Amino acid sequence: MHISEGVLNPNILIAGTVISCGLLYIGFKKLDQEKLTLSAVLSALFFIASFIHIPIGPTSVHLIMSGIIGAFLGFGVFVAIFVGLFLQALLFGYGGLSVLGVNLLIIATPALLSYFILFIKPKKLWQEKLIYFLAGSLPIVVSAFLLSLILVLNGEEFYTVASVSFLSNIPIMIIEGLLVVLIFEFIKKVSPKILEKRC
């Protein structure tokens, strides 16, 4: 899901950085003191999950866990994912510093969907599980779409790469949807108050 250094045109890099700076500012404003520890834990989750690679054909994809981060932090997701992306770029060369804004936009913006999806109050158990699944999977679908869109906007030579990038993230969408269902089911059994505090 990361775009590497030297791939994107300068105008896309600038636009992505400007938009991400605005969203990051909102994230800092919305992130209250009570959620700082949770933000740090979820940032670490994102950092570690990105190292779990799943081989698919000639390429591989990795977990992101943006849905669970967005579900608990709302706009604070921009701060948590920014920290993770910054450390990955600085320490391991994932993505890069010049594309940090674009990568933040691609990964963190769709994560907000999971925050708002969880305001839906289901009447049946299967509906609740479906909501949890969508909270985990929809951010991945939208992130994959944004990644593909940015690559397409970057030039015709990236059309094939954009298609492959989108299709290769479909298995991750399913995996993360199921993981989020399991995580929320576990939280409901162990400490349901955490879910109540989310809002």
HELIX and SHEET records of a PDB file:
HELIX    1   1 PRO A   10  LYS A   30  1                                  21    
HELIX    2   2 GLN A   33  LYS A   35  5                                   3    
HELIX    3   3 LEU A   36  ALA A   49  1                                  14    
HELIX    4   4 SER A   66  LEU A   73  1                                   8    
HELIX    5   5 GLY A   74  GLY A   76  5                                   3    
HELIX    6   6 VAL A   77  PHE A   92  1                                  16    
HELIX    7   7 LEU A  100  ILE A  117  1                                  18    
HELIX    8   8 LEU A  125  ASN A  154  1                                  30    
HELIX    9   9 GLU A  156  PHE A  158  5                                   3    
HELIX   10  10 TYR A  159  SER A  168  1                                  10    
HELIX   11  11 ILE A  170  VAL A  190  1                                  21    
HELIX   12  12 LYS A  193  LYS A  197  1                                   5    
SHEET    1   A 2 HIS A  53  ILE A  56  0                                        
SHEET    2   A 2 THR A  59  HIS A  62 -1                                        
END                                                                             
